[in-house]
Amino acid sequence: MANILILVGTESGNAQMVADALKPVLEGASHAVGVSDKAASAADFAGNDVLLVVCATHGSGDIPTNILPLAETLERERPDLSGHRYDLIALGDMTYQDTFCGGGKKLDKVFALCGAGRIGDRLEVDASTQPLPDEEALTWVETWKSLV
Ligand SMILES: Cc1cc2nc3c(=O)[nH]c(=O)nc-3n(C[C@H](O)[C@H](O)[C@H](O)COP(=O)(O)O)c2cc1C
């Protein structure tokens, strides 16, 4: 059983909706699961061995403002996250082809930079073809929950 924290980066609620949909599924697989849209440093997830980042992209490939402080702190301080494993669900829209899922991709790099180990493949959800991001995430998590 893992102690999972889902870290949400959102501007208009889709990533929060995805996190809220995944939580009971992961709990059903006997994991302990929290959800946060306020984490700002590694201290905020010290007790969680697994981090699942669910992050939208806004502006032009930008990280949502609620999770930007976390990204900036990790990049600046580079804490040792080798005791954590993580994964990432990036929400984007292919009509922004040059910056598709840019926010999630940036966060992925930051966690890798700090030594956290990725669990599986990053999921990228394209809002131009998938209006219901939670559906794709629920399919993805069926495999992921057994890798944790
Ligand atoms: C103003 C605006 C800018 C966006 N910029 C990008 C972008 O650069 N790249 C991308 O892949 N998606 C972009 N998106 C799409 C969002 O990431 C996508 O709709 C996502 O599902 C929003 O999630 P949220 O409701 O959690 O914020 C943008 C959306 C808006 C409204």
PDBQT file of the ligand as one rigid body, heavy atoms in Angstrom, charges set to zero:
ROOT
HETATM    1  C1  LIG A 201      -6.230  30.570 -22.035  1.00  0.00    +0.000 C 
HETATM    2  C2  LIG A 201      -5.843  29.115 -22.235  1.00  0.00    +0.000 A 
HETATM    3  C3  LIG A 201      -4.567  28.803 -22.637  1.00  0.00    +0.000 A 
HETATM    4  C4  LIG A 201      -4.193  27.468 -22.845  1.00  0.00    +0.000 A 
HETATM    5  N1  LIG A 201      -2.912  27.175 -23.273  1.00  0.00    +0.000 NA
HETATM    6  C5  LIG A 201      -2.579  25.891 -23.525  1.00  0.00    +0.000 A 
HETATM    7  C6  LIG A 201      -1.266  25.572 -24.014  1.00  0.00    +0.000 A 
HETATM    8  O1  LIG A 201      -0.405  26.425 -24.215  1.00  0.00    +0.000 OA
HETATM    9  N2  LIG A 201      -0.980  24.258 -24.241  1.00  0.00    +0.000 N 
HETATM   10  C7  LIG A 201      -1.899  23.256 -24.046  1.00  0.00    +0.000 A 
HETATM   11  O2  LIG A 201      -1.583  22.109 -24.289  1.00  0.00    +0.000 OA
HETATM   12  N3  LIG A 201      -3.149  23.546 -23.568  1.00  0.00    +0.000 NA
HETATM   13  C8  LIG A 201      -3.511  24.823 -23.309  1.00  0.00    +0.000 A 
HETATM   14  N4  LIG A 201      -4.758  25.115 -22.833  1.00  0.00    +0.000 N 
HETATM   15  C9  LIG A 201      -5.729  24.010 -22.633  1.00  0.00    +0.000 C 
HETATM   16  C10 LIG A 201      -5.878  23.598 -21.166  1.00  0.00    +0.000 C 
HETATM   17  O3  LIG A 201      -4.671  23.120 -20.624  1.00  0.00    +0.000 OA
HETATM   18  C11 LIG A 201      -6.946  22.501 -21.078  1.00  0.00    +0.000 C 
HETATM   19  O4  LIG A 201      -8.195  23.020 -21.487  1.00  0.00    +0.000 OA
HETATM   20  C12 LIG A 201      -7.078  21.915 -19.690  1.00  0.00    +0.000 C 
HETATM   21  O5  LIG A 201      -8.001  20.841 -19.707  1.00  0.00    +0.000 OA
HETATM   22  C13 LIG A 201      -7.516  22.952 -18.656  1.00  0.00    +0.000 C 
HETATM   23  O6  LIG A 201      -7.455  22.357 -17.385  1.00  0.00    +0.000 OA
HETATM   24  P1  LIG A 201      -7.926  23.118 -16.049  1.00  0.00    +0.000 P 
HETATM   25  O7  LIG A 201      -9.430  23.293 -16.144  1.00  0.00    +0.000 OA
HETATM   26  O8  LIG A 201      -7.550  22.177 -14.941  1.00  0.00    +0.000 OA
HETATM   27  O9  LIG A 201      -7.200  24.416 -15.946  1.00  0.00    +0.000 OA
HETATM   28  C14 LIG A 201      -5.138  26.433 -22.628  1.00  0.00    +0.000 A 
HETATM   29  C15 LIG A 201      -6.428  26.775 -22.199  1.00  0.00    +0.000 A 
HETATM   30  C16 LIG A 201      -6.790  28.082 -22.015  1.00  0.00    +0.000 A 
HETATM   31  C17 LIG A 201      -8.202  28.413 -21.582  1.00  0.00    +0.000 C 
ENDROOT
TORSDOF 0
